[in-house]
Amino acid sequence: MNSAPEQLYLDLMSAIRDRLDVIDRLASSPGGDFARAEAAAFHGRKVVEGIAFGCLVATENGLNHIPRDAKGQWNAKSIFKRVVSSS
């Protein structure tokens, strides 16, 4: 059985895979170009946020300290900025 961080990481990566599949399906779906592009951009942003949060989960035991203001954050830019400045 997976530990809590391993399961969280697995869940995050599964969600990211699902979002990438949605983006792929949007390319051939009917509808206006703007609506499809906007939906793809939304899912793309969520993929980047998921990767950033996954980095926190994956490195939480490897870093000496995860900045409190990065933990629980979903903004990828903020997470990466905080993790890089704390290492």
Beta strands, then each sheet from edge to edge (+ up, - down):
end
